[in-house]
Structures are given as structure tokens and as C-alpha cells.
Amino acid sequence: MVTTIQLKEPTKLALFEVKNHLENVFGRSMSYDEVIEYLVKTSQVDIPFSRTVRKFRGVLGAEGRQIYEKMRQEELLNEK
């Protein structure tokens, strides 16, 4: 699924600088998706094991509902 995100100019510039730094570190070109994925994986934020989007159930579009159903099935499997 491809999506568009809105960034303020300072955030955009900071992300560009991180991208350039990581390209130097890894010695290859990287997409913004790869950069964001790297940042998420290396962040110190504790992500709960059980993913849930239950609170968004009423505002999701068709694609969002499919994602919700998949995540809900995973959640049910984790409870067993």
C-alpha cells in the first residue's frame, strides 16, 4: 500500500539529512521508506506486542477495514 504523508519543512529537511547520513553509512542509495523503516526499527519506543486499531474501527475506509480485520485476527491468535 502506497500512501502520502505530510511533513513540515523542518521535518522534511531533517529526514533528508538522516537519509544522506544513512546512505553514507550503508554505502548505497536508500528510499525514504527504507529510512523511515530503519528509524522505526531502531527507535527506543516500546511497541506493544498486541497491535490494535480497535479505536479507529468506525473511521476506516474499505482498505483500512481489511487491515483492521487482519490485525484483529492476529490479536485473537495472540490471546490463545
C-alpha positions as CSV (number, residue, x, y, z in Angstrom):
1,M,0.0,0.0,0.0
2,V,1.5,3.3,-1.0
3,T,0.5,6.5,0.9
4,T,1.3,10.1,1.1
5,I,2.3,11.8,4.3
6,Q,2.5,15.5,5.1
7,L,5.7,16.8,6.7
8,K,6.5,20.3,7.8
9,E,9.6,21.8,6.1
10,P,11.9,21.4,9.2
11,T,10.9,17.7,9.5
12,K,11.4,17.2,5.7
13,L,14.9,18.7,5.9
14,A,15.8,16.6,9.0
15,L,14.6,13.4,7.3
16,F,16.6,14.3,4.2
17,E,19.7,14.8,6.4
18,V,19.1,11.4,8.1
19,K,18.7,9.8,4.7
20,N,22.0,11.2,3.5
21,H,23.8,10.1,6.6
22,L,22.4,6.5,6.3
23,E,23.4,6.4,2.7
24,N,26.9,7.3,3.7
25,V,26.9,4.7,6.5
26,F,25.5,1.9,4.3
27,G,27.2,2.9,1.1
28,R,24.1,2.8,-1.0
29,S,21.1,4.8,-2.1
30,M,18.1,4.4,0.2
31,S,14.4,5.3,-0.3
32,Y,12.5,7.4,2.2
33,D,10.5,4.2,3.0
34,E,13.7,2.4,3.9
35,V,14.9,5.3,6.0
36,I,11.6,5.5,8.0
37,E,11.6,1.7,8.4
38,Y,15.2,1.9,9.8
39,L,14.2,4.7,12.2
40,V,11.1,2.8,13.4
41,K,13.1,-0.4,14.0
42,T,15.9,1.4,15.8
43,S,13.7,3.7,17.9
44,Q,13.5,3.3,21.7
45,V,9.7,3.4,21.7
46,D,8.2,0.3,23.2
47,I,5.6,-1.0,20.8
48,P,3.1,-3.3,22.5
49,F,3.2,-6.9,21.3
50,S,-0.5,-6.9,20.6
51,R,-1.3,-4.5,17.8
52,T,-4.7,-2.9,17.9
53,V,-6.7,-0.4,15.9
54,R,-10.0,-1.0,17.6
55,K,-10.4,2.7,18.5
56,F,-10.3,3.5,14.7
57,R,-12.9,0.9,13.7
58,G,-15.6,3.4,12.9
59,V,-13.5,5.8,10.7
60,L,-11.6,3.3,8.5
61,G,-12.2,3.1,4.8
62,A,-12.5,-0.2,2.8
63,E,-8.8,-0.8,2.8
64,G,-8.5,0.2,6.4
65,R,-11.2,-2.3,7.4
66,Q,-9.3,-5.1,5.7
67,I,-6.2,-4.2,7.6
68,Y,-8.2,-4.0,10.8
69,E,-9.7,-7.4,10.2
70,K,-6.2,-8.9,9.6
71,M,-4.8,-7.3,12.7
72,R,-7.9,-8.4,14.8
73,Q,-7.3,-12.0,13.6
74,E,-3.6,-11.7,14.7
75,E,-4.8,-10.3,18.1
76,L,-7.2,-13.2,18.6
77,L,-4.4,-15.7,17.8
78,N,-2.1,-14.0,20.3
79,E,-4.7,-14.3,23.0
80,K,-4.8,-18.1,22.7
